[in-house]
Amino acid sequence: MQDILHLGALPPELFDKIFLELDTIRDLANFIHTAHFVYRRFRTQRRTILFRVFQNELGPVLYDAGFLSVFAYSDPADYERYYDWIYFMAGVYRDMLPQNVLLYGKDQRVRDNSGTPTMEELTELCRTLGLINFMTDTYITTQLGSFNLAGGEGTPATGPPSRPERHRIMRAFYRRQIVSNAWASTRRPAHWDNTDSNAFSNMSTEEGRRLGLFAAFAPWEMQQIDHANWFIMRLCCLLVHHAGEAAEAGGGRKILPTQFGNLHAHLGHLIEYLRAHRGVAEAAIGDLQSRKLLIQDEGVEEEFMDRYEVLPLSSYWQNHRAQEFPDPGLDRDEQEGLLMGYFVGDNPDQVPFGWSDALRGHYVRWYGAALCDIPWLPLWGSSEKDWAHASSIELWRISGFTLWDQKRVEALKKLSRFEALQTGFVIDRP
């Protein structure tokens, strides 16, 4: 307390510098509650201080947070306006993202105070950040717990997350919510067509086509979104399973399909449920940690997963895109085995080690389950080796390999559970 009181003797400009160097909104909240004079000083410049600390915490994820704040949940039923809205906002998003890769580090964080949001906007940005932080913490706890069960205790496989790792995971959840808002599964008609495929996946201006939403992302960034999407889908399905068990035991209510849709589509709904039903949430997360992943119920799969999945992230969608909206330049680069460059460091804005290592540096446009369908590789069959290869890709996806730093990935590859995930395993077909 004596140290805190001594702070009050500092000149105002030095005191403000302490505020501006805080790394997280949580640290700011804790600091301003240490003493009345700290809170009073914060109140004099709360908008500037809050925005600066928000920038500090998000680092390279700032642009995604800014876009999500202006990209509301869409309405695909409004056919005439929907596609213009997606194309227009996709262009806005591309313009917001940095044109050049920024050097990663504390001294290179965004420092431009022009266009500081209003207090109302900052409040909403911080509310969403709170949701993202909750999911990031949940994801990290679940994955590190799983790595621990796989034998990684006491190794870099289960060490605390680095700042780059946290930023990758945060950005994956921000972007997954952006994609969910665009797809809007709870408002979407049962059918979809080429218009949808073009609005999401087109990356070519051939024949005057407009770039789709995914043109903002590199393939490895799509893979990171797939990691987050897989986690949310499986978590929601396990919540259905355990809520059903609790209801049968007289301790709660089942999750109906429409409720599942809202949990799956909106982070706010999902986190509210997790907080309100801690027993069900702990059981679901425990299953994720121990890899009890599948619900053997075709009715659940049809009513829940098939109805509300984010279809543009599926392998079926990617195959359709490749056939209907080819990009001659990118397709040629992929087929000729272009090397996209080697891993150069754990910078969240550059190719992650897990992606480069799995593909041995080759350029690949596919991600998620579609990594089994890369067309220039040998056709996937039904032999035991083919099934084992597909299982390896699934394990790599569910373990979030493109979200982790090199040190963690290399430590994971030394564990028996991940021994099949060696350098180049995705493209080394049996």
C-alpha positions as CSV (number, residue, x, y, z in Angstrom):
1,M,0.0,0.0,0.0
2,Q,2.9,2.3,0.7
3,D,4.1,1.9,-2.9
4,I,0.6,2.7,-4.2
5,L,0.5,5.9,-2.1
6,H,3.9,6.9,-3.4
7,L,2.5,6.8,-6.9
8,G,0.3,9.7,-6.0
9,A,3.3,11.9,-5.7
10,L,4.3,11.3,-9.4
11,P,3.9,14.1,-11.9
12,P,0.6,13.6,-13.8
13,E,2.3,12.9,-17.1
14,L,4.4,10.1,-15.6
15,F,1.3,8.7,-13.8
16,D,-0.5,8.7,-17.2
17,K,2.4,6.8,-18.7
18,I,1.8,3.9,-16.3
19,F,-1.8,3.7,-17.4
20,L,-0.9,3.7,-21.1
21,E,1.6,0.8,-20.6
22,L,-0.8,-1.6,-19.0
23,D,-1.2,-4.7,-21.2
24,T,-4.8,-5.8,-20.6
25,I,-8.2,-4.3,-19.7
26,R,-8.2,-6.7,-16.7
27,D,-4.9,-5.1,-15.4
28,L,-6.4,-1.7,-15.9
29,A,-9.5,-2.6,-13.9
30,N,-7.4,-4.0,-11.1
31,F,-5.1,-0.9,-11.0
32,I,-7.9,1.7,-10.8
33,H,-9.4,-0.1,-7.8
34,T,-6.2,0.0,-5.8
35,A,-6.7,3.6,-4.5
36,H,-9.2,6.5,-4.9
37,F,-6.6,8.8,-6.4
38,V,-5.8,6.2,-9.1
39,Y,-9.4,6.0,-10.1
40,R,-9.8,9.8,-10.1
41,R,-6.8,10.2,-12.4
42,F,-8.3,7.5,-14.7
43,R,-11.6,9.4,-14.9
44,T,-9.9,12.5,-16.2
45,Q,-8.7,10.6,-19.4
46,R,-10.7,7.4,-19.3
47,R,-11.5,7.4,-23.0
48,T,-7.9,7.8,-24.1
49,I,-6.5,5.4,-21.5
50,L,-9.2,2.7,-22.2
51,F,-8.6,2.7,-25.9
52,R,-4.8,2.6,-25.5
53,V,-4.9,-0.4,-23.2
54,F,-7.5,-2.0,-25.5
55,Q,-4.9,-1.6,-28.3
56,N,-2.1,-3.0,-26.1
57,E,-4.1,-6.1,-25.3
58,L,-5.2,-6.9,-28.8
59,G,-2.1,-6.0,-30.7
60,P,-2.4,-7.4,-34.2
61,V,-6.0,-8.6,-33.5
62,L,-7.2,-5.0,-33.2
63,Y,-8.4,-4.8,-36.8
64,D,-10.5,-7.9,-36.5
65,A,-12.1,-6.6,-33.3
66,G,-12.8,-3.3,-35.0
67,F,-14.5,-5.0,-38.0
68,L,-16.6,-7.3,-35.8
69,S,-17.9,-4.3,-33.9
70,V,-19.5,-2.9,-37.2
71,F,-20.5,-6.3,-38.7
72,A,-23.8,-7.3,-37.2
73,Y,-25.4,-10.7,-37.6
74,S,-26.7,-10.9,-41.2
75,D,-30.2,-11.7,-42.6
76,P,-29.8,-14.1,-45.6
77,A,-33.6,-14.2,-45.9
78,D,-33.5,-10.6,-47.2
79,Y,-32.2,-11.9,-50.5
80,E,-32.0,-8.5,-52.3
81,R,-29.8,-6.8,-49.7
82,Y,-27.9,-9.7,-48.2
83,Y,-25.3,-10.3,-50.9
84,D,-24.6,-6.6,-51.5
85,W,-24.1,-6.3,-47.8
86,I,-21.6,-9.2,-47.7
87,Y,-19.6,-8.0,-50.7
88,F,-19.5,-4.4,-49.4
89,M,-18.4,-5.4,-45.8
90,A,-15.9,-7.9,-47.2
91,G,-14.3,-4.9,-49.0
92,V,-14.4,-2.8,-45.8
93,Y,-12.7,-5.7,-43.9
94,R,-9.9,-6.0,-46.5
95,D,-9.3,-2.3,-46.3
96,M,-9.0,-2.4,-42.5
97,L,-6.4,-5.1,-42.4
98,P,-2.8,-4.0,-42.7
99,Q,-1.4,-4.0,-46.2
100,N,2.1,-4.9,-44.9
101,V,3.0,-7.4,-42.2
102,L,3.8,-5.5,-39.1
103,L,6.8,-6.5,-36.9
104,Y,5.5,-8.2,-33.9
105,G,6.6,-6.9,-30.5
106,K,5.7,-4.6,-27.6
107,D,7.2,-1.6,-29.2
108,Q,5.3,-2.1,-32.5
109,R,1.8,-2.0,-31.1
110,V,-0.7,0.3,-32.7
111,R,-0.2,3.8,-31.2
112,D,-2.4,5.9,-33.4
113,N,-5.0,7.7,-31.3
114,S,-6.8,9.2,-34.3
115,G,-10.5,8.2,-34.5
116,T,-10.7,7.1,-30.9
117,P,-14.0,5.3,-30.4
118,T,-16.7,6.9,-28.2
119,M,-17.2,5.6,-24.7
120,E,-20.3,3.8,-25.9
121,E,-18.3,2.1,-28.6
122,L,-15.4,1.3,-26.3
123,T,-17.8,-0.2,-23.8
124,E,-19.1,-2.6,-26.5
125,L,-15.6,-3.4,-27.8
126,C,-14.6,-4.3,-24.2
127,R,-17.8,-6.4,-23.7
128,T,-16.9,-8.4,-26.8
129,L,-13.3,-8.6,-25.7
130,G,-14.5,-10.1,-22.5
131,L,-16.4,-12.9,-24.4
132,I,-13.3,-13.5,-26.6
133,N,-11.1,-13.8,-23.5
134,F,-13.5,-16.2,-21.9
135,M,-13.4,-18.5,-25.0
136,T,-9.7,-18.1,-25.3
137,D,-9.2,-19.1,-21.7
138,T,-11.6,-22.0,-22.1
139,Y,-9.8,-23.2,-25.3
140,I,-6.3,-23.0,-23.7
141,T,-7.4,-24.8,-20.5
142,T,-9.1,-27.5,-22.5
143,Q,-6.2,-28.1,-24.9
144,L,-3.4,-27.9,-22.4
145,G,-5.4,-30.3,-20.2
146,S,-5.7,-32.7,-23.2
147,F,-1.9,-32.4,-23.9
148,N,-1.3,-33.1,-20.2
149,L,-3.4,-36.3,-20.4
150,A,-1.4,-37.3,-23.5
151,G,1.8,-37.3,-21.5
152,G,3.0,-33.7,-22.0
153,E,3.1,-32.8,-18.3
154,G,6.3,-30.9,-17.4
155,T,7.2,-30.3,-21.1
156,P,6.8,-27.3,-23.4
157,A,3.7,-29.0,-24.7
158,T,1.8,-27.9,-21.6
159,G,3.6,-24.7,-20.7
160,P,1.7,-21.4,-20.3
161,P,0.6,-19.8,-23.5
162,S,2.9,-17.1,-25.1
163,R,1.6,-13.7,-26.1
164,P,1.7,-14.7,-29.8
165,E,-0.3,-17.9,-29.1
166,R,-2.9,-16.0,-27.2
167,H,-3.2,-13.5,-30.1
168,R,-3.7,-16.3,-32.6
169,I,-6.4,-18.0,-30.5
170,M,-8.2,-14.7,-29.9
171,R,-8.1,-13.8,-33.6
172,A,-9.4,-17.2,-34.5
173,F,-12.5,-16.7,-32.3
174,Y,-13.0,-13.1,-33.5
175,R,-12.9,-14.3,-37.1
176,R,-15.0,-17.3,-36.5
177,Q,-17.7,-15.0,-35.1
178,I,-17.3,-12.8,-38.2
179,V,-17.9,-15.8,-40.5
180,S,-20.8,-16.9,-38.3
181,N,-22.3,-13.4,-38.5
182,A,-22.0,-13.5,-42.3
183,W,-23.4,-17.0,-42.7
184,A,-26.2,-16.5,-40.1
185,S,-27.3,-20.1,-39.9
186,T,-30.3,-19.4,-37.6
187,R,-31.9,-17.1,-40.2
188,R,-30.7,-18.9,-43.4
189,P,-33.1,-20.7,-45.7
190,A,-32.5,-24.4,-46.1
191,H,-31.1,-24.0,-49.6
192,W,-27.9,-22.3,-50.9
193,D,-26.4,-21.8,-54.4
194,N,-23.5,-20.4,-56.3
195,T,-24.4,-16.9,-55.2
196,D,-23.5,-17.9,-51.6
197,S,-20.4,-19.7,-52.7
198,N,-19.2,-16.6,-54.6
199,A,-20.0,-14.2,-51.8
200,F,-17.9,-16.2,-49.3
201,S,-15.2,-18.0,-51.2
202,N,-14.4,-16.3,-54.5
203,M,-10.8,-15.0,-54.5
204,S,-10.5,-14.1,-58.2
205,T,-11.6,-11.1,-60.2
206,E,-11.8,-13.3,-63.4
207,E,-14.8,-12.4,-65.5
208,G,-15.5,-9.3,-63.4
209,R,-16.4,-11.3,-60.2
210,R,-16.4,-9.6,-56.9
211,L,-14.1,-10.8,-54.2
212,G,-15.7,-12.8,-51.4
213,L,-15.3,-12.6,-47.6
214,F,-12.6,-15.2,-47.5
215,A,-10.4,-13.2,-49.8
216,A,-9.3,-11.4,-46.7
217,F,-7.6,-14.5,-45.3
218,A,-4.6,-16.6,-46.2
219,P,-5.1,-20.4,-46.2
220,W,-3.5,-20.8,-42.9
221,E,-5.7,-18.2,-41.4
222,M,-8.7,-20.1,-42.7
223,Q,-7.3,-23.1,-40.9
224,Q,-7.1,-21.2,-37.6
225,I,-10.8,-20.3,-38.0
226,D,-11.5,-24.0,-38.6
227,H,-9.7,-24.8,-35.3
228,A,-12.0,-22.4,-33.5
229,N,-15.1,-23.5,-35.4
230,W,-14.4,-27.2,-34.6
231,F,-14.0,-26.4,-30.9
232,I,-17.3,-24.5,-30.7
233,M,-19.3,-27.2,-32.7
234,R,-18.0,-30.1,-30.6
235,L,-18.5,-28.1,-27.4
236,C,-22.1,-27.3,-28.3
237,C,-22.8,-31.0,-29.2
238,L,-21.4,-32.2,-25.9
239,L,-23.5,-29.6,-24.1
240,V,-26.5,-31.2,-25.8
241,H,-25.4,-34.6,-24.7
242,H,-24.8,-33.7,-21.0
243,A,-27.8,-31.4,-20.7
244,G,-29.9,-34.3,-21.9
245,E,-28.4,-36.6,-19.3
246,A,-29.0,-33.9,-16.6
247,A,-32.7,-33.5,-17.8
248,E,-33.3,-37.3,-17.6
249,A,-31.9,-37.2,-14.1
250,G,-34.3,-34.4,-13.2
251,G,-31.6,-31.7,-12.9
252,G,-32.2,-29.4,-15.9
253,R,-33.6,-29.0,-19.4
254,K,-32.6,-30.5,-22.7
255,I,-31.1,-28.2,-25.3
256,L,-33.6,-28.0,-28.2
257,P,-32.4,-27.5,-31.8
258,T,-33.3,-23.8,-31.9
259,Q,-31.3,-23.1,-28.7
260,F,-28.4,-25.1,-30.1
261,G,-28.5,-22.8,-33.2
262,N,-28.1,-19.7,-31.0
263,L,-25.4,-21.3,-28.9
264,H,-23.5,-22.2,-32.0
265,A,-23.9,-18.9,-33.8
266,H,-23.4,-16.4,-31.0
267,L,-20.5,-16.4,-28.5
268,G,-22.6,-14.3,-26.1
269,H,-25.3,-17.0,-26.0
270,L,-22.8,-19.8,-25.6
271,I,-20.8,-18.2,-22.8
272,E,-24.0,-17.2,-20.9
273,Y,-25.0,-20.9,-21.0
274,L,-21.6,-22.1,-19.9
275,R,-21.7,-19.7,-16.9
276,A,-25.3,-20.6,-16.0
277,H,-24.9,-24.4,-16.3
278,R,-21.4,-25.1,-14.8
279,G,-22.0,-28.8,-14.2
280,V,-23.0,-29.4,-17.8
281,A,-20.1,-27.2,-19.0
282,E,-17.5,-28.9,-16.9
283,A,-18.6,-32.3,-18.1
284,A,-18.5,-31.2,-21.8
285,I,-15.0,-29.7,-21.4
286,G,-13.9,-32.8,-19.6
287,D,-14.9,-34.9,-22.6
288,L,-13.1,-32.5,-24.9
289,Q,-9.9,-32.9,-22.8
290,S,-10.1,-36.7,-22.8
291,R,-11.1,-36.7,-26.5
292,K,-14.6,-38.2,-26.0
293,L,-15.7,-36.2,-29.0
294,L,-18.5,-37.9,-30.9
295,I,-22.2,-38.2,-30.1
296,Q,-23.4,-41.4,-31.6
297,D,-26.9,-40.2,-32.4
298,E,-27.8,-39.6,-36.0
299,G,-30.9,-37.6,-34.9
300,V,-28.6,-35.1,-33.1
301,E,-26.3,-34.9,-36.0
302,E,-29.1,-34.2,-38.5
303,E,-31.2,-31.8,-36.2
304,F,-28.2,-30.0,-34.7
305,M,-24.9,-30.2,-36.6
306,D,-26.2,-30.4,-40.2
307,R,-28.8,-27.7,-39.7
308,Y,-26.5,-25.1,-38.0
309,E,-23.0,-25.9,-39.2
310,V,-21.0,-23.0,-40.8
311,L,-21.1,-24.6,-44.2
312,P,-18.5,-22.4,-45.9
313,L,-15.8,-24.0,-43.7
314,S,-16.7,-27.5,-44.8
315,S,-14.8,-29.8,-47.2
316,Y,-17.9,-30.1,-49.4
317,W,-18.0,-26.3,-49.8
318,Q,-14.3,-26.1,-50.7
319,N,-14.7,-28.8,-53.3
320,H,-17.6,-26.9,-54.8
321,R,-15.6,-23.6,-54.8
322,A,-12.8,-25.3,-56.6
323,Q,-15.1,-26.5,-59.4
324,E,-17.3,-23.5,-59.8
325,F,-14.9,-20.6,-59.0
326,P,-11.4,-21.6,-60.1
327,D,-8.6,-19.1,-59.8
328,P,-6.1,-20.0,-62.6
329,G,-3.1,-18.3,-61.0
330,L,-3.6,-19.8,-57.5
331,D,-4.6,-23.2,-58.8
332,R,-1.4,-23.3,-60.9
333,D,0.7,-22.3,-58.0
334,E,-0.8,-25.1,-55.9
335,Q,-0.6,-27.8,-58.6
336,E,3.1,-26.9,-59.4
337,G,4.0,-27.3,-55.7
338,L,5.0,-23.7,-55.1
339,L,6.8,-23.2,-51.8
340,M,5.2,-20.5,-49.8
341,G,8.3,-19.7,-47.8
342,Y,9.8,-21.1,-44.7
343,F,8.8,-20.5,-41.1
344,V,10.6,-17.4,-39.9
345,G,9.4,-16.9,-36.4
346,D,6.4,-17.0,-34.1
347,N,4.8,-13.9,-35.5
348,P,1.0,-14.1,-35.4
349,D,0.8,-12.2,-38.7
350,Q,3.0,-14.7,-40.6
351,V,2.8,-18.4,-41.5
352,P,2.6,-20.4,-38.2
353,F,5.1,-23.3,-37.7
354,G,2.3,-25.9,-37.4
355,W,1.0,-25.1,-40.9
356,S,4.4,-24.8,-42.6
357,D,5.7,-28.0,-41.0
358,A,2.6,-30.1,-41.8
359,L,2.8,-29.1,-45.5
360,R,6.6,-28.9,-45.7
361,G,6.3,-25.3,-47.0
362,H,4.0,-26.1,-49.9
363,Y,1.3,-23.7,-50.9
364,V,-2.1,-25.2,-50.3
365,R,-5.5,-23.5,-50.4
366,W,-7.4,-26.2,-48.6
367,Y,-8.0,-26.3,-44.8
368,G,-9.9,-28.3,-42.2
369,A,-11.4,-31.6,-43.3
370,A,-10.7,-30.7,-46.9
371,L,-7.0,-31.3,-46.4
372,C,-7.9,-34.9,-47.1
373,D,-9.2,-33.8,-50.6
374,I,-6.2,-31.9,-52.0
375,P,-6.7,-32.7,-55.7
376,W,-3.1,-32.9,-56.8
377,L,-2.3,-35.6,-54.3
378,P,-3.2,-39.3,-54.8
379,L,-6.9,-40.0,-54.5
380,W,-8.1,-40.8,-51.0
381,G,-9.2,-44.4,-50.7
382,S,-10.6,-46.8,-48.1
383,S,-7.5,-48.7,-47.0
384,E,-6.4,-48.8,-43.4
385,K,-3.5,-46.4,-44.3
386,D,-6.0,-43.9,-45.9
387,W,-8.2,-44.0,-42.8
388,A,-5.1,-43.6,-40.5
389,H,-4.0,-40.6,-42.6
390,A,-7.5,-39.0,-42.4
391,S,-7.4,-39.6,-38.6
392,S,-4.0,-37.9,-38.3
393,I,-5.4,-34.8,-40.1
394,E,-8.4,-34.8,-37.8
395,L,-6.2,-35.0,-34.7
396,W,-4.0,-32.2,-36.0
397,R,-7.2,-30.0,-36.5
398,I,-8.7,-30.7,-33.1
399,S,-5.4,-30.1,-31.4
400,G,-5.1,-26.6,-32.9
401,F,-1.6,-27.0,-34.4
402,T,-1.6,-23.8,-36.4
403,L,-2.4,-21.8,-33.2
404,W,0.7,-22.8,-31.3
405,D,4.3,-21.6,-31.3
406,Q,7.1,-23.8,-32.7
407,K,8.3,-24.9,-29.3
408,R,4.9,-26.3,-28.4
409,V,4.4,-28.0,-31.7
410,E,7.8,-29.7,-31.6
411,A,7.1,-30.9,-28.1
412,L,3.7,-32.3,-29.1
413,K,5.2,-34.2,-32.0
414,K,7.4,-36.0,-29.5
415,L,4.4,-37.4,-27.6
416,S,3.1,-40.9,-28.7
417,R,-0.4,-39.5,-29.4
418,F,1.0,-37.2,-32.1
419,E,3.8,-39.3,-33.5
420,A,2.1,-39.5,-36.9
421,L,2.1,-35.7,-37.2
422,Q,5.7,-35.4,-38.5
423,T,7.0,-32.8,-41.0
424,G,5.0,-33.0,-44.3
425,F,2.5,-35.6,-43.1
426,V,-0.5,-33.8,-44.7
427,I,1.0,-34.2,-48.2
428,D,2.8,-37.5,-47.7
429,R,-0.1,-39.6,-48.7
430,P,0.2,-43.4,-48.0
